[in-house]
Amino acid sequence: MSKKTLIVGATNNPSRYAYLAAERLTRAGHEIVPIGIKKGEVLGHEILDIKTAPVLKDIDTITMYIGPQHQPEYYDYLIGLAPKRIIFNPGTENPELAVKASGNGIETENSCTLVMLGSGVY
């Protein structure tokens, strides 16, 4: 089952984990929506500007690739997208956002999107 995934902190730099996640999510048949502060494209998808809070529908999963110190200004936006879950990749773990998300019925996981895809538990 395809899970539309918002990649927060997307980049077109192929050496970054967010880019590798975009590649592997796409290869696994998941629709990706890259968003962040960098301009550019990831695998033919424009990186949306998170500062403009673009209206997005039917986001299943948010996978975080920005550190917790950069997340607070986006809490309301991300929770407002009403995803089923938020994955906090290593280095992005944020108990404050996790509590807010859980309070809004959003599952949270401190995990690694790449490992989850590789082990078939995404």
Backbone as CSV, one residue per row, in Angstrom:
resi,resn,N_x,N_y,N_z,CA_x,CA_y,CA_z,C_x,C_y,C_z
1,MET,0.843,-1.185,0.000,0.000,0.000,0.000,0.883,1.242,0.000
2,SER,0.646,2.135,-0.950,1.424,3.359,-1.059,1.076,4.325,0.067
3,LYS,2.097,4.930,0.648,1.905,5.891,1.723,2.502,7.225,1.292
4,LYS,1.625,8.211,1.009,2.084,9.536,0.598,2.898,10.132,1.747
5,THR,4.165,10.450,1.450,5.108,10.830,2.485,5.671,12.224,2.264
6,LEU,5.530,13.067,3.282,6.106,14.400,3.286,7.515,14.301,3.860
7,ILE,8.507,14.688,3.075,9.898,14.648,3.514,10.279,16.056,3.963
8,VAL,10.330,16.264,5.287,10.634,17.583,5.848,12.151,17.725,5.964
9,GLY,12.676,18.729,5.258,14.120,18.904,5.199,14.690,18.325,3.923
10,ALA,13.844,18.256,2.898,14.257,17.678,1.612,15.405,18.487,1.014
11,THR,16.233,17.787,0.264,17.380,18.393,-0.398,17.645,17.671,-1.709
12,ASN,18.290,18.385,-2.636,18.673,17.737,-3.887,20.133,17.270,-3.833
13,ASN,20.710,17.242,-2.648,22.081,16.767,-2.451,22.052,15.249,-2.261
14,PRO,22.548,14.480,-3.238,22.441,13.024,-3.178,23.223,12.363,-2.040
15,SER,24.069,13.115,-1.350,24.815,12.513,-0.234,24.072,12.644,1.101
16,ARG,22.907,13.289,1.097,22.143,13.493,2.337,21.098,12.389,2.520
17,TYR,20.823,12.065,3.783,19.850,11.013,4.082,18.457,11.345,3.567
18,ALA,18.075,12.617,3.604,16.744,12.990,3.105,16.613,12.650,1.613
19,TYR,17.681,12.817,0.866,17.661,12.478,-0.553,17.585,10.960,-0.739
20,LEU,18.384,10.234,0.039,18.335,8.773,-0.045,16.942,8.250,0.301
21,ALA,16.302,8.878,1.291,14.943,8.468,1.651,13.991,8.704,0.482
22,ALA,14.129,9.853,-0.188,13.278,10.143,-1.348,13.453,9.069,-2.417
23,GLU,14.701,8.698,-2.672,14.979,7.650,-3.669,14.339,6.322,-3.276
24,ARG,14.556,5.912,-2.050,14.065,4.591,-1.626,12.547,4.570,-1.474
25,LEU,11.961,5.668,-1.007,10.497,5.731,-0.923,9.898,5.608,-2.324
26,THR,10.474,6.337,-3.282,9.986,6.293,-4.664,10.133,4.885,-5.233
27,ARG,11.295,4.284,-5.010,11.545,2.925,-5.516,10.554,1.933,-4.912
28,ALA,10.143,2.181,-3.667,9.208,1.273,-2.994,7.749,1.571,-3.367
29,GLY,7.530,2.569,-4.230,6.179,2.850,-4.715,5.395,3.856,-3.900
30,HIS,6.074,4.601,-3.017,5.401,5.611,-2.206,5.514,6.973,-2.887
31,GLU,4.420,7.715,-2.885,4.439,9.074,-3.422,5.187,9.965,-2.438
32,ILE,6.081,10.814,-2.952,6.819,11.718,-2.068,6.421,13.162,-2.311
33,VAL,6.471,13.948,-1.233,6.267,15.381,-1.300,7.439,16.013,-0.547
34,PRO,8.460,16.502,-1.280,9.601,17.112,-0.606,9.291,18.552,-0.183
35,ILE,9.694,18.894,1.034,9.448,20.238,1.554,10.643,20.640,2.410
36,GLY,10.945,21.919,2.392,12.069,22.403,3.185,12.340,23.861,2.884
37,ILE,13.559,24.288,3.213,13.934,25.675,2.949,14.849,25.786,1.732
38,LYS,15.329,24.667,1.237,16.204,24.667,0.058,15.358,24.677,-1.201
39,LYS,15.867,25.325,-2.232,15.177,25.315,-3.515,15.739,24.174,-4.352
40,GLY,14.961,23.733,-5.308,15.440,22.709,-6.212,14.415,21.620,-6.420
41,GLU,14.898,20.510,-6.936,14.046,19.360,-7.241,14.659,18.096,-6.673
42,VAL,13.793,17.171,-6.331,14.213,15.846,-5.903,13.449,14.848,-6.763
43,LEU,14.177,14.137,-7.602,13.585,13.100,-8.453,12.365,13.615,-9.226
44,GLY,12.484,14.826,-9.753,11.409,15.403,-10.553,10.309,16.090,-9.768
45,HIS,10.440,16.129,-8.438,9.460,16.813,-7.589,10.084,18.104,-7.061
46,GLU,9.391,19.224,-7.256,9.887,20.497,-6.726,9.902,20.447,-5.204
47,ILE,10.958,20.971,-4.593,11.001,21.091,-3.139,10.127,22.286,-2.766
48,LEU,9.034,22.023,-2.061,8.117,23.076,-1.645,8.732,23.872,-0.502
49,ASP,8.398,25.151,-0.424,8.930,26.038,0.614,8.082,25.897,1.873
50,ILE,8.652,25.287,2.904,7.905,25.053,4.143,7.462,26.356,4.791
51,LYS,8.206,27.435,4.563,7.853,28.721,5.177,6.534,29.280,4.640
52,THR,6.090,28.797,3.469,4.820,29.259,2.908,3.655,28.368,3.324
53,ALA,3.944,27.308,4.092,2.911,26.376,4.574,1.948,25.965,3.454
54,PRO,2.459,25.328,2.413,1.578,24.949,1.302,0.475,23.992,1.749
55,VAL,-0.675,24.166,1.140,-1.821,23.298,1.443,-1.558,21.939,0.799
56,LEU,-1.572,20.896,1.628,-1.340,19.540,1.146,-2.439,18.646,1.671
57,LYS,-2.819,17.666,0.885,-3.900,16.755,1.262,-3.393,15.321,1.308
58,ASP,-4.039,14.522,2.141,-3.832,13.068,2.178,-2.396,12.649,2.475
59,ILE,-1.728,13.372,3.384,-0.388,12.971,3.807,-0.541,11.822,4.800
60,ASP,0.045,10.685,4.495,0.010,9.537,5.401,1.110,9.653,6.449
61,THR,2.326,9.960,5.992,3.501,9.945,6.866,4.321,11.202,6.657
62,ILE,4.804,11.762,7.759,5.799,12.831,7.721,7.096,12.218,8.214
63,THR,8.162,12.352,7.429,9.467,11.871,7.868,10.370,13.088,8.049
64,MET,10.901,13.236,9.259,11.638,14.432,9.651,13.126,14.299,9.364
65,TYR,13.659,15.326,8.713,15.100,15.425,8.477,15.622,16.802,8.873
66,ILE,14.927,17.484,9.794,15.448,18.734,10.357,15.528,18.551,11.868
67,GLY,16.551,19.125,12.452,16.783,18.979,13.889,15.687,19.610,14.729
68,PRO,15.559,19.162,15.973,14.494,19.655,16.845,14.549,21.162,17.074
69,GLN,15.732,21.752,16.991,15.845,23.201,17.193,15.190,23.996,16.077
70,HIS,14.966,23.380,14.922,14.341,24.057,13.777,12.866,23.686,13.601
71,GLN,12.347,22.803,14.447,10.980,22.308,14.268,9.870,23.175,14.861
72,PRO,10.079,23.873,15.996,8.950,24.541,16.658,8.103,25.456,15.783
73,GLU,8.720,26.204,14.877,7.925,27.127,14.062,6.988,26.389,13.100
74,TYR,7.184,25.088,12.920,6.351,24.314,11.998,5.385,23.361,12.700
75,TYR,5.369,23.340,14.021,4.493,22.414,14.764,3.056,22.481,14.269
76,ASP,2.463,23.673,14.297,1.040,23.802,13.946,0.786,23.377,12.502
77,TYR,1.685,23.752,11.616,1.530,23.379,10.211,1.558,21.859,10.043
78,LEU,2.557,21.221,10.614,2.708,19.767,10.444,1.543,19.009,11.076
79,ILE,1.147,19.409,12.267,0.013,18.743,12.925,-1.274,18.999,12.151
80,GLY,-1.400,20.201,11.587,-2.580,20.548,10.802,-2.733,19.731,9.535
81,LEU,-1.647,19.120,9.064,-1.734,18.254,7.881,-2.411,16.926,8.218
82,ALA,-2.578,16.658,9.511,-3.269,15.455,10.003,-2.728,14.152,9.401
83,PRO,-1.414,13.957,9.483,-0.871,12.691,8.991,-1.237,11.558,9.943
84,LYS,-1.073,10.330,9.481,-1.273,9.187,10.379,-0.097,9.045,11.338
85,ARG,1.122,9.407,10.849,2.297,9.262,11.706,3.397,10.245,11.322
86,ILE,4.285,10.456,12.296,5.504,11.233,12.094,6.672,10.334,12.480
87,ILE,7.632,10.217,11.582,8.853,9.456,11.872,9.957,10.456,12.184
88,PHE,10.526,10.332,13.387,11.667,11.153,13.775,12.926,10.341,13.487
89,ASN,13.613,10.699,12.406,14.855,10.024,12.043,15.943,10.383,13.055
90,PRO,17.014,9.588,13.136,18.071,9.871,14.109,18.551,11.324,14.030
91,GLY,18.579,11.977,15.186,18.992,13.372,15.267,17.844,14.360,15.177
92,THR,16.637,13.865,14.881,15.473,14.761,14.771,14.463,14.521,15.891
93,GLU,14.777,13.614,16.801,13.845,13.250,17.863,13.426,14.501,18.633
94,ASN,12.119,14.593,18.925,11.594,15.783,19.576,10.409,15.401,20.459
95,PRO,10.657,15.180,21.765,9.573,14.789,22.674,8.423,15.795,22.708
96,GLU,8.722,17.082,22.600,7.669,18.096,22.644,6.701,17.944,21.462
97,LEU,7.233,17.809,20.262,6.382,17.624,19.085,5.677,16.271,19.143
98,ALA,6.367,15.256,19.650,5.748,13.926,19.764,4.511,13.974,20.661
99,VAL,4.592,14.704,21.776,3.444,14.826,22.691,2.299,15.573,22.005
100,LYS,2.624,16.673,21.317,1.586,17.435,20.598,0.926,16.563,19.529
101,ALA,1.737,15.807,18.804,1.209,14.943,17.747,0.298,13.874,18.344
102,SER,0.770,13.207,19.390,-0.033,12.158,20.036,-1.361,12.713,20.534
103,GLY,-1.334,13.928,21.061,-2.558,14.576,21.534,-3.548,14.855,20.419
104,ASN,-3.064,14.814,19.182,-3.913,15.023,18.010,-4.147,13.731,17.241
105,GLY,-3.888,12.596,17.894,-4.160,11.303,17.278,-3.155,10.875,16.230
106,ILE,-1.962,11.477,16.262,-0.928,11.145,15.283,0.100,10.238,15.956
107,GLU,0.347,9.087,15.345,1.348,8.147,15.850,2.738,8.743,15.608
108,THR,3.664,8.511,16.535,5.037,8.967,16.330,5.994,7.805,16.534
109,GLU,7.105,7.854,15.804,8.132,6.814,15.918,9.496,7.460,15.871
110,ASN,10.357,7.100,16.830,11.771,7.440,16.738,12.415,6.272,16.015
111,SER,12.653,6.463,14.725,13.137,5.368,13.906,13.907,5.949,12.734
112,CYS,14.252,5.114,11.794,14.965,5.539,10.595,14.173,5.063,9.376
113,THR,13.743,6.019,8.570,12.961,5.688,7.385,13.698,4.677,6.496
114,LEU,15.000,4.860,6.335,15.779,3.958,5.473,15.789,2.537,6.028
115,VAL,15.963,2.400,7.332,15.960,1.073,7.965,14.563,0.453,7.879
116,MET,13.533,1.266,8.122,12.152,0.776,8.051,11.847,0.239,6.650
117,LEU,12.259,0.975,5.624,12.034,0.524,4.247,12.808,-0.746,3.971
118,GLY,14.062,-0.793,4.420,14.915,-1.951,4.171,14.434,-3.218,4.857
119,SER,13.775,-3.042,6.008,13.315,-4.220,6.747,11.838,-4.529,6.502
120,GLY,11.197,-3.752,5.619,9.820,-4.047,5.251,8.765,-3.644,6.267
121,VAL,9.094,-2.729,7.199,8.119,-2.324,8.208,7.646,-0.880,7.996
122,TYR,7.911,-0.319,6.830,7.492,1.059,6.570,5.979,1.106,6.444
